[in-house]
Amino acid sequence: MMSRAAPTLQDELDLLIDRARRAGALAQHLKAQGLNISYKSDGSIVTNADLEVDLWLKEALLDARPGYAWQSEESPDTPARLTQSHLFVLDPIDGTMGFTKGSPYWTIALCLVQARQPVAAVVYAPDAQEMYSAGKGLGAFLNGEPIGASATTDLSVAQGIGDARLFGRDIWPEPWPKMSITSRPSVAYRMVCVAAGRADFTLALTPKRDWDVAAATLICHEAGATVSDHLGQAYDFNAPDSLKASLICANSGLYPEIRRRCAALPSLETL
């Protein structure tokens, strides 16, 4: 019997797109039926949709790729993933609070990691009907059309996305110019807005996890944006600790200035 050929990168991306689309339909169905909301030990909310979508994706993805490892916000983490060459990293519903309150900008973020870097990724916003996708070296796309980061170089006219209160805090040695800052509930969605040129940057000084940022990191890179922590350290994934201290995601014209301003901050533990 002939062995089956290894999946190509496009095969991997097609798998993620298909499973994300189906998971989105499941989440929408569960929301229409009425959500059950509970709280995790850290005080964040979780719904039955988060958990059921997670279970469905785990079965649907690992049935298709039985040798791959698994890391999800809603699944127990195990060190077994550290020894495997292929890893699915995902957040079944990113922006759960927005999801429960009717925002259309919650997402399903799926990523395949190899050699500690994302190689295929999707960020899907079902209610907004937006499927962001990328394969390493294949470019970044929104609903199948190529996307790219903006060319803005002046912060005073930049469009940011995140928490506007951050830029007015007294932690900054140098005041920020007045900027237009909008809010979206999903970290992954904020990042892909930068990839698509809908925003010029997003910045967060609170910790993120691999499942928050892995998929969007690849989409941003393929679109020409830069992603790092506030000290300029690029992300890698499938490490023992999934924590990322902070997030800068910006087009190439604004990233150096945002990074310079963040370098002047005191330790994040003191903020």
N, C-alpha and C positions, 0 to 999 in steps of 0.2 A: 504494500500500500504506500502510495506517495504521501510524504508529509506535506502539510499545508504550509504555504509560503507565509513568512512573517508579515504582519500588517505593515503597510507603508505609513508614512506620516500623515498622508491625506486620509488613509483608512482610519487612523486614530482620531483625526479631527472630525471626520464624518460620524464616527461613533458617538463622540461627545455631543455634537450638534443634535443628533437624533434623540439621544437619551435626555438631554436638557429639554428639548421640546416636549417630550412625553411627560417628564417630571413637572414641567410648568403646567400642563393640562391637569395633572393630578392635584397640584397645589391649588389651582383655581377652583376645581371641583370641591375640594375639602373646605375651602373658604366659603364657598356658596352654601354649603351645608351648615356652616356655623362652627367657629373655632373653639377649641378648648385651650385655655391659656393657663400655664403654670410658671413657676419660677425656679431657676437653677440656684445652686449654692452661692453663686456670686451676685445674685439679685437680678440677673438678666432674665427676660421672658423667653419662654419656649412654647410652641403650640403643637397640637397633634399633627399639624401639617408638616412642621419641621421634621418630626420624628418619622412620620409615614413616608415622606419623600426620601428621607435618608435611607430607610430600609429598602424602598423600591429601587433607588439608584444603586445601592450596594449589590443587590441581586442582579439587576440588569447589566451593570458594568462588569462585575466579576464573572458572570456567566459567559460574557463575550470574551473576557480576557482573564481566564482562571489563574494564571500565574502571577498576576499583578498584586501589589500591596495596596493598602487602603488607609486613608487618613481623612477624617471628617470631623467637623465641629460636634456633631451629634452622635459620634461613635467613640467607644473607649479606645484610647491610643495604646499601642503595644510596640515594644522594641523590635518585633519581627520585621517591620517595614524597613529598618535600617540596613538589612542584609539583602534586600531585593532590588533589582535593577530598575523596575518600573513601578511607579506609585501613582495612584489616583489621589488627588488632594481636592477637597470640595467643601463648600458650604451649601447645604441643601436649600436653605432660604437665608440670604444675606439681607439684612434690613427687616428683621422680624417685626420690630415695633411699627415701622411704616406699613408692613404687610397687614397688620391687624387693624390699622387706622385708615386703610383705604388708599394709601399712596400707590401710584402705579410704578414706583421706582425700586421696588424690591427685586432681587435677582436670585438666580441659581448660578453658582460659580463652580465650574468643573475644570480640572487641569490634570494633565499627565506630566509627571516629572521623571526625568532620566538624568543620571549623573548630577543630581542636586539642582537641576535647572528645568524650568517648564519648557516643554516642546510642543504641546498642543493644548489649546484652552478655549473655553467659551464662557461668556457672561451673558446670561439670557434674562431679559426683563419681560415676562409673558404679558403683563397687563399693558405695557407700553409697546408691545409687539416689536421688540428690538433684540436681535441676536448678534452679539459681538463675538468674533472668532479670530483665531490666529494659529498658525503653525510656524515653528521656528524656521525662518528663511522663506516662508511662503507669503508673508505680508499679513496685514490686519484688515478685517472686514466688518461691516455693519449690514446685516441682511443681504450678504453676498456682494456688496459693493465696497471697493477699497476705501480705507479711511487713513487720515494722517493728522498728526498734531499740528497745532496752529503755529504761526510765525511771529506771534507777539513778543516783543523784547522790552517793553516799557511797563513796569508794574502799575504805574498810575492809570493805565487804561486796560489793565488785565482783568479778565473774568475769572474769579476764583470759585471754588465749590467746597463747602465744608461748614465749619462753625465760625460765623462772622465775629463772635465775641473774642476768639483767640487773638485776633490781630490788634485789639484794643487793650489787651492786658498790659500791666506795668512790668512784665518780665522782659520786655524787649529793650535793649540798650539804645536802639535806633527806631523811632516810630515808623510804622508802615504808612505808605500813602493811602489816601482814600481809594478803596477798590470796591468793585461790585462782587459780593459774595452771596451765592445761593446755597441752599441746603438740600441734600438728598439723603435718604436713610441708609443706603447701602454703600459701604466703602468701595466695593468692587465697581458699583455703578459710577461713583465719583471719578474713579480712575479711568474707566473707559470713556467717560465724557471728555477727559483730557486727550485720550487716544484719538477720538473722533473730531477734535478741534472745537467741541461745543463749550469747553472750558479750557483755560490756559494752564491752570495748576490746581492741585489740592494739597493740603498740608494738615497733618495731625501729629500732635505731640503725645498722644496716648498710645499704649501698646496695641499691636495688631498680631494676629496669628497667621500661620501659613495659609489656612483656608480663606482668610479674609482677602489676601493680596496675591496669591500665587497665579491664579488665572489671569487677572487683570495686568499683572506685571508683564507677562509675555505679550499680551495684546498691546500694551503701551510701548514696549520695546520695538515691536514690529511696526508700530505707527510712527516711530521716531521720537517718542517721549523718553524721559529719564526717570527711573524709580530708585530710591534709596531710603535709608533712614536719615534722620536729621543731621548726622555727622558725615554723610556722604558714603556710607558703607552700603555697597550693593547687596541685595538679598541673595541668599541661597536657601535651598529647601531640603527636606528629608534629613535634617539634623536632629539630634536627640531632643533639643529644646526648640519648639515651634514658635517661640515668642520673637516678635520684631518690636524694637523699642519705640519706633515712630515711623512716620511716612512723609516723604517728599515725592510727589509725582508732578512733573512739569514738562512743558515743551523745552526744547534745547536752548531757546533764547532766554528763558526766565530762570532755568534751573540754577545757573551759577550764582545769581543774585540772591535767590531764596536760600541756597546752601550757605552763602556768606552770612546772611542774617541769622540763620540758625546756629552757626558756629560760635556766635557771640553769647549764646544762652548759657546760663549756669547748668549744672547737672539737672536732668529731668526729674530726679528724685526730690529736688528742692522746689519744684514749681507747684 
